[in-house]
Amino acid sequence: MPQLDALLDALSRTPDVGGAELRAWDAADRYLLDYAAAEFPDALAGEVAVIDDTHGALTLGAAALGAASVRVHQDPIVSERALAANAEATGVGGWSSHPLASVVTGTTSLVLVRMPRSLARLDAVTRVIARAAGPSVVVLAVGRVKHMTPTQNGVLGAGFARIDVAHARAKSRIVVAREPVAVPLAEPERAVMGGVTVVAVPGVFAGATLDIGTRALLATFDSLPAGSRVVDLACGTGVVAVELARRMPAARVLACDVSAVAAESARLTATANGVSVEARQDDGLSAEPDASADLVVLNPPLHAGAAVTTAIALRLFADAARVLRPGGELRVVWNSHLGYRAALERIVGPTRQLARTPKFTVTASVRR
């Protein structure tokens, strides 16, 4: 397919969280586009929905292959920005972004999905498609073989009467779902953890539980500094933001995360606990002005997709350092074996240890 080859060759190399250049598509993206064109050309020529496209290759690839229109939903804001940048670089149009709830319509003929590793996220996506699509819709969900399990087929099978599995290619596999059945939409999960009512939109990290890193961080909150502007960075469900709002009632609290489902979870968690928290989706703290916060609290993610990386944490440390006022504090929990203290000293300022276990360390760094 020359038109697809030309597009993929033209896609810009997008920087990862550490600044290194990455190819904007992988073997799973290419297999999914090739398979759709070969096996379902009529469906590909109609209205196509794309869910969780990482850098825009599926969206722009479907448009280049002749889709009448392409509707796309991406959870991380970095993926939305990568798609926009690649669309501008290649000049490919014919696509529009939508929330998950409305990305699929009754006239959608084909849905292309990057298989999420979270079964809760896959269940939510499955139910949205099955509820909104017409009876002839075809769903193609692709994943890397090492991250796929038969359980995913069962989750898709809750919303579709027919599930087929294509042969693997380039260590990737496609699951084909057809014949949608009537199912209710997935609801947020609720639980009370440590005196906080947690509300978790499907797919948010840790769900309606408290991961042990967050528990270690919260255990140091008896010694919070004073401040009028505080930030829960990489907020997840917003449990930390709720505790900040409870302990610092006069402060303005921001909960921010790269993920749309996390930002929505934080909004719902704050409401459920009767506290005032501003919840926002953002790439780090890109929307926050310099020297504007007194305290940033962070439980940094260790994964970018399926890859384990420390680059995200280092980037978030730098963002926090920029946003903190001189004398402001960055409080971080991190896996003890990672040894972030030297990086925190270099990027932020003088750093002291507040707590340490064999698994987690909590530090406080003062902005120099």
C-alpha positions, 0 to 999 in steps of 0.5 A: 500500500504505497499511500500507507508506506508514504504516510508512515515514512513521513510521520515525525519522530516524536520525543519520549518523556526523556527527550529521546526520539521515538518512531511514531508507530510500531509493528502493531499499528502497521499490522492493524492498518494492513489487516483492516485494508485487506480484510475489511476494505468496505468498513474502512471506507466508511466512518472509522473510530480509533481508540487509544492511538498512541501517536496518531499513526492509526488515525492518520493511517485510516484517513490515508487509506480512504476512510470517509471520516475518522473519529478518535479518542485518546486518554493521555493528553500527550497522545492527543498532542502527538496526533495533532503534531503529526497531522500538521507535519503530514498534512493529513486531515479528515479526523476529529477528536471526541470523548470516549462516550461519543467517539463511536456512533450508529454509523461507525463501520469500523473501530480500531483499538490499541488493546489496553493492558487494564481490563477495566479500561478494556471493559469500559471501551467494549461497553461504549462501542457495543452500546453506540454502534450499529449491528454491522460494526467491526471492531479490530483490537490489536496488542503486542502478544506478550501483553495479551491474555485470553481474559481480554477475549472474554472482556470483549465477549461481554459486548459482542456475540462473535469473537475471532482471533487473527494469526500473529504477525511481528509479535502482534495479534488482532482480536476481531469483535462483531455482532454487538449486544445490549450492555450497560455502560461501565460505572466508576468503582467506589471504595473507602480507603483510609477514611477517603471515599475513592471514586475510580473511573475504569482504567485509572491507575490502582483503581479504587484502592490505595497503592503502597507508594501512596500509603507511604506518602500519606503517612508523612502528611503530619509534617506538611509545610504551610502554603496557599497553593499546593499541587497533587502531581500525577494525581491518579484518583485524587486521594492525595489531593483530598488529604491535602485539601483536608489538612490545608483548608485555606489552600487552593489545591490542584490535582493534575494528571496526563490521563483524562480518566485520572483527572475525572476520577480526581474530580469525582473523588473530591466531590465524594469527600466534600472538599474543593479541588481543581482537577485538570488534565495536563502534560506535567504542569505545562499550564502552571506559571513559574514560581506559583506553588508552595508545595508539590506532592508527587507519586511518579509513574514508573511506566510509559505504556508497557515500558519501565522508565525513570524518565517520567519522574525526572521530567516531573521533578523538573516541572515541579522545580519550575513551578515551585516558589523559592523555598517551596517543597517537593515531596516525593515517594519513590522506589528505594532502589532507584536512588532519586535523591541525587537527582532531586538535589540537582534538579530541585534543591536540598533534599532530606529523607522523611521515611524509608522502607526496603521498597519505598522512600519519601523525601522532601526537597526545598526549591533553592 
